[in-house]
Structures are given as C-alpha cells and as structure tokens.
Amino acid sequence: MNNEPIFDLLERAIAARESLFDPQHQTAFRLFNGFYEGFPSLVIDLFARTVVLQNYADPPAEGDAAIRAAQGFLRARFPWIQAIILKTRNGLSRDAKQGTIIYGKTVARHVQEHAVWYAIDLLMNQDASLYLDTRGLRKWAIENLRGKTVLNTFAYTGSLGVAAYAGGAARVLHLDRNRTFLNVAKASYSLNGFPVVRADFQVGDFWPQVNRLKRAGECFDCVFLDPPFFAATNKGTVDLAKDSARLINKVRPLINDGGYLVTVNNALFLSGQAYIETLESLCADGYLQIETLIPVPEDFTGYPHTRLGSPPVDPAPFNHATKIAVLRVRRKAQP
C-alpha cells in the first residue's frame, strides 16, 4: 500500500483543526473522520494525550497498513502523545472491539471541555465513553439550564447531565441500565467538585423508570432523550429509525410547562427530512414546538476543504446523521 495519500489526508485534517488543540492537551475532539475526509475505514479521536484509532475495515486486516501508517505519523507529529488505542469495529473478540493499547501505557482518564471536566474510560465500551458529536449540546446545556431541574434519560456516562449541572442546574437525575456507566458520571461530578447524591444516579430500564416517575408525579424543566439507535429489552424496544415518536411521547408528561425536550436521533440511514417530519407531526397539536436545531461540530462533518465523502442519506436540515433538536413543551391547563 502506498501510504502517501493517508499522510496527505491526515495533514490536511490536522491543519483544519488547529484551533481545537489546547496548550495543555486536555481537550477532546475528532482528529480525522475518514467517512467524510477520504479514508472510510479509519476514524481518529483525540482524548487529551491519548489517541483512539478506529478501524472500520471489513475484514479488519485490510485496515492494518493504514493503522500502522497513522500510528507512525501521529507519534512523529505529536511527540506529547502518551498512548494510542486501537478499536477494531469488526473485530472477532470483545477486547478487539472495546480497544487494545498499541502504544504507551498512560491512558487519559479525563478531559476538559468548555471549562468542565469529564471522566472517561476509553476501554470500557465499543465507543470511547464520551460522545464528541454532542459537544454543541453540552454547551447549550451549560448556557440554558441554570436553576432548572433536569432528567437525563439513557444517560450513559452522564455527560449531558454533567454539563447541565456545571451550568447551574438545580437538580439532575440520571437514568441508565448500566451501573458502570453511571459510575463514570459520578467520577465526572467528583472531578468538578459537585456533590454526588446517590438518589440522582438511578439504575434501571427506561420504560419502567419513566412509568415510576409519572406515578410519583415528578416533572422536570428539561428532559434529555439520547437513546441508542436500537435496543430491546423485555420492557420495551427503542428503534430510532422507525419509531422515535413513541419515545418522545413517553417522556412528554414529565416536562413542565415551558420546559425543554431535547432529542438526539443518531440513526444513520434516517434522513433529516424524515426526522423533521416526525417532529413537525408531533408539534401539530400545539403542545410541542421546535425551538432550535443544534449542529454537530465540523471535526465530525469535515471542513469545506477536507470533505471528500457524503453521508449515506441527506441529513438536511441537520448537518450530520446525529440529529439534535431542542423542543419547547406546553402543557394543557389543569381544570
């Protein structure tokens, strides 16, 4: 394989992201998105001083040469890198998918974004424990939720709720099925000096948890709804490609009048137009209103002069397959 093309693509991508690097190397962003920037089998993320290489080749061996080339290039280009992790998306073992350290030993355990610290566990899951495409949503939470009560469903490692609390939210309740994920959220609280209230980190399935909150008469000023694109348990099924409206309607009764419902739909093959039509249909009764769409940052979409590929379906009016919408909720007057 001739490695000159990948070198050129990486150099161009890095130059476009020059403003994202911080002097202390504490931040996180997508360093190279091969799907949009000319090399679909390779994605590279930077978490503080740790690089995460994601090999999407199928079979994985077809990506080996590019991985070696990228590793050598990045170590030479950034001598401050302390570790490199390889995640093999089509790997045969769990370890290969979750990641193995292929260089160094000191893996980053936290990053800073918008002056907020987030704990990370880069080897805990197939992804890297902090979704970098929702950076703009975390900024929105910091800027808009002071004094508000917040419900963070499908919380994962809690980053949206951490951002809300950093912005002065009065209370944030995190819900997730996985205790290990919520422990990362607690670690983020500790990093920022926030009090860790056990009752605000609840482990359980989304469907019965929401039903319990409804029975208790709980309501919140903002609900985050950022589920996986597909998940099924004996309590219910999440399918963002076919039935995102069901999830939205499930949480609507938990939102105070004038409150926010923040929805994230990352179904890759669901067009932006199809999703916006779903939202507009839900808004037709006058009790929901689309307030704003939050774009995914350019390190994910590629920059005008680095973008060489196109998404599989048109995300417009969103700018990426991760489709983020903030809705305003109006409640019917009680008799």
C-alpha positions in Angstrom: 0.0 0.0 0.0 1.2 3.5 -0.8 0.9 5.5 2.4 1.3 8.9 0.9 -2.4 9.5 0.4 -3.3 8.8 4.0 -0.4 11.1 5.1 -1.8 13.9 3.0 -5.3 13.4 4.2 -4.2 13.4 7.9 -2.1 16.5 7.4 -5.0 18.4 5.8 -7.4 17.3 8.6 -5.0 18.3 11.3 -4.4 21.7 9.8 -8.1 22.3 9.6 -8.4 21.5 13.4 -5.5 23.6 14.5 -7.8 25.9 16.6 -9.1 22.9 18.6 -5.8 22.0 20.1 -5.2 23.3 23.6 -1.7 24.0 25.0 -2.2 21.7 28.0 -3.5 18.8 25.8 -6.6 18.3 28.0 -9.4 18.6 25.4 -11.1 16.0 23.1 -12.2 16.1 19.5 -12.3 14.1 16.3 -9.0 14.4 14.7 -9.9 12.7 11.4 -13.2 11.4 10.1 -12.4 9.1 7.3 -16.0 8.6 6.3 -16.1 12.2 5.1 -12.4 13.0 4.7 -11.3 10.4 2.2 -10.5 7.2 4.0 -13.7 5.4 5.1 -12.0 2.6 7.1 -10.3 5.0 9.5 -11.5 7.3 12.2 -9.2 9.0 14.8 -10.2 10.7 18.0 -8.0 12.6 20.4 -8.7 12.5 24.2 -6.2 14.6 26.0 -2.9 12.9 25.3 -4.4 9.6 24.1 -5.3 8.8 20.5 -8.1 6.4 19.7 -7.8 4.8 16.2 -11.0 3.1 15.0 -10.5 0.5 12.2 -13.8 0.1 10.3 -12.3 -2.1 7.6 -14.1 -5.4 6.8 -12.2 -7.7 7.1 -10.2 -5.8 9.7 -6.8 -6.9 8.2 -7.5 -4.7 5.2 -7.1 -1.7 7.5 -3.8 -2.8 9.1 -1.5 -0.9 6.8 -3.4 2.4 7.3 -3.4 1.8 11.1 0.4 1.4 11.1 0.8 4.4 8.9 -1.4 6.6 11.0 0.2 5.5 14.2 3.7 6.3 13.0 2.5 9.6 11.5 0.8 10.7 14.7 3.7 9.7 17.0 6.1 11.7 14.9 3.7 14.7 14.5 2.7 14.9 18.2 5.5 13.7 20.5 3.4 14.6 23.5 1.0 11.6 22.8 1.2 9.2 25.7 -0.9 6.3 24.4 -2.6 5.0 21.3 -5.7 2.7 21.5 -7.0 0.6 18.6 -10.6 -0.2 18.4 -11.5 -2.8 15.7 -15.2 -2.3 14.9 -15.4 -5.7 13.0 -13.1 -7.5 15.4 -13.8 -11.0 16.4 -13.4 -10.5 20.1 -14.9 -8.2 22.7 -11.4 -6.9 23.6 -10.7 -6.0 19.9 -13.9 -4.1 19.7 -13.5 -2.3 23.0 -9.9 -1.5 22.3 -6.4 -2.5 23.0 -3.4 -0.3 23.8 -0.9 -0.5 20.9 1.4 2.3 22.1 2.3 3.6 25.6 0.7 2.9 28.9 -0.7 6.1 30.4 -4.2 6.3 29.0 -6.2 9.5 29.6 -8.8 9.3 32.4 -10.4 12.7 32.0 -10.7 15.6 29.5 -11.8 19.2 29.7 -14.4 20.8 27.5 -15.9 24.3 27.9 -14.1 24.5 31.3 -15.9 21.3 32.5 -14.1 18.1 33.4 -15.5 14.7 32.1 -14.2 11.4 33.4 -13.6 8.9 30.6 -12.9 5.2 30.3 -11.6 4.6 26.8 -11.5 0.8 27.1 -14.9 0.3 28.8 -17.1 0.1 25.7 -17.0 -0.1 21.9 -17.2 3.7 21.8 -15.0 5.9 23.9 -17.4 6.8 26.8 -17.8 10.4 25.8 -19.8 11.3 22.6 -17.8 14.0 20.9 -20.5 14.8 18.4 -22.8 16.2 21.1 -20.2 18.9 22.2 -22.5 21.6 21.0 -25.4 20.2 23.0 -23.3 20.2 26.2 -22.5 23.9 25.5 -26.2 24.5 25.1 -26.9 22.8 28.5 -24.3 24.9 30.2 -25.8 28.1 28.8 -29.5 27.4 29.2 -30.3 25.3 32.3 -29.3 27.4 35.2 -31.8 26.9 38.0 -33.6 24.2 36.1 -34.5 20.6 37.1 -33.2 18.1 34.5 -33.9 14.4 33.7 -31.1 12.7 31.7 -32.6 9.5 30.3 -30.3 6.9 28.6 -27.7 8.9 30.5 -24.7 6.6 29.6 -21.7 8.2 31.3 -23.8 11.3 32.1 -22.1 14.0 30.0 -25.2 15.9 29.2 -26.3 16.0 32.8 -22.8 16.9 33.9 -22.9 19.9 31.6 -26.3 20.9 32.9 -25.1 20.7 36.5 -22.0 22.7 35.5 -24.3 25.4 34.1 -26.1 25.7 37.4 -29.0 23.3 37.1 -30.8 22.9 40.4 -31.0 19.1 40.1 -30.1 16.5 37.5 -31.5 13.0 37.7 -29.5 10.4 35.6 -31.2 7.2 34.4 -29.3 4.3 32.8 -29.5 0.5 32.8 -25.8 0.1 33.4 -24.3 0.9 36.8 -20.8 1.0 35.4 -21.7 3.8 33.1 -23.3 5.8 35.8 -20.1 5.4 38.0 -18.3 7.3 35.3 -20.9 10.1 35.6 -20.2 10.1 39.4 -16.5 10.4 38.7 -17.2 13.4 36.5 -19.1 15.0 39.4 -16.2 14.4 41.7 -13.7 15.9 39.2 -15.7 19.1 39.2 -16.3 19.2 42.9 -20.1 18.5 42.5 -21.9 16.7 45.3 -22.7 13.1 44.4 -26.2 12.4 45.6 -26.9 8.7 45.3 -30.6 9.2 44.5 -29.7 11.2 41.4 -28.0 8.2 39.7 -30.6 5.6 39.2 -30.0 2.2 37.6 -32.9 0.6 35.6 -34.7 0.1 32.4 -36.0 3.3 30.7 -39.6 2.1 30.4 -40.4 1.2 34.0 -38.3 4.0 35.3 -40.3 6.6 33.3 -43.6 5.0 34.5 -42.4 5.2 38.1 -41.6 8.9 37.7 -45.0 9.5 36.2 -46.8 7.7 39.1 -44.8 9.8 41.5 -46.0 13.0 39.8 -42.4 14.1 39.0 -41.8 16.8 36.4 -38.7 18.5 35.1 -37.8 21.7 33.3 -35.7 19.7 30.8 -35.6 16.1 29.6 -32.7 14.8 27.6 -33.6 11.9 25.3 -30.4 10.5 23.7 -31.0 6.7 23.3 -29.1 4.2 21.3 -30.5 3.9 17.8 -31.8 0.4 18.6 -32.2 -1.5 21.8 -34.6 -4.1 23.0 -35.4 -5.4 26.5 -38.4 -7.4 27.9 -39.8 -4.0 28.9 -39.7 -2.3 25.5 -37.9 -1.5 22.3 -36.0 1.5 21.1 -35.9 1.9 17.3 -34.9 5.4 16.2 -35.1 4.6 12.5 -38.7 3.6 12.7 -40.4 4.9 15.8 -38.7 7.8 17.6 -42.2 9.4 18.2 -43.0 6.7 20.7 -40.1 7.7 22.9 -40.8 11.4 22.7 -44.4 10.9 23.7 -43.3 8.6 26.5 -41.4 11.5 28.3 -43.7 14.4 27.4 -45.8 14.1 30.5 -42.6 14.5 32.6 -41.9 18.0 31.4 -43.1 21.2 33.0 -45.0 23.9 31.0 -42.4 25.9 29.1 -39.8 23.3 29.6 -37.4 21.7 27.1 -37.4 18.3 25.4 -34.0 17.7 23.9 -34.0 14.8 21.4 -31.0 13.2 19.7 -31.5 10.8 16.9 -28.4 9.1 15.5 -30.0 6.6 13.1 -27.5 6.7 10.2 -30.0 5.8 7.5 -32.8 8.0 8.7 -32.8 11.2 6.6 -33.0 14.6 8.2 -36.2 15.3 6.3 -37.9 12.2 7.6 -37.0 13.0 11.1 -38.0 16.6 10.9 -41.4 15.5 9.5 -41.8 13.3 12.6 -41.1 16.2 14.9 -43.4 18.5 13.0 -46.1 15.9 13.2 -45.7 15.8 17.0 -45.8 19.6 17.1 -49.1 19.7 15.2 -51.2 19.7 18.3 -49.6 22.9 19.5 -48.1 21.5 22.7 -44.6 21.0 21.2 -42.6 23.5 19.2 -39.2 23.1 17.6 -37.0 25.8 19.2 -33.6 25.1 17.6 -31.5 22.5 15.9 -28.0 22.1 17.2 -25.4 21.3 14.6 -22.7 18.7 15.1 -19.2 20.3 15.1 -17.1 20.4 11.9 -14.5 18.0 13.2 -17.2 15.4 12.7 -18.6 16.6 9.4 -15.3 17.5 7.8 -14.4 21.0 6.8 -15.2 22.5 3.4 -11.7 22.0 2.1 -11.3 18.5 3.8 -14.7 17.0 3.0 -14.4 14.4 0.2 -17.3 12.0 1.0 -21.0 12.3 1.5 -23.3 10.8 4.1 -25.4 7.7 3.0 -28.6 9.8 3.3 -29.1 13.5 3.3 -29.2 14.8 6.9 -30.6 18.3 6.0 -31.9 20.4 7.7 -29.5 18.8 10.2 -25.8 18.8 9.3 -25.0 15.2 10.3 -26.6 11.9 11.0 -26.6 12.8 14.7 -29.7 14.9 14.5 -30.2 17.2 17.6 -33.3 19.2 18.2 -34.5 21.3 21.2 -38.3 21.3 21.6 -40.4 23.6 23.8 -43.2 22.0 25.7 -46.6 23.5 26.6 -48.9 21.6 28.9 -52.6 21.6 28.9 -54.2 23.8 31.6 -55.4 21.7 34.6 -59.1 22.1 35.4 
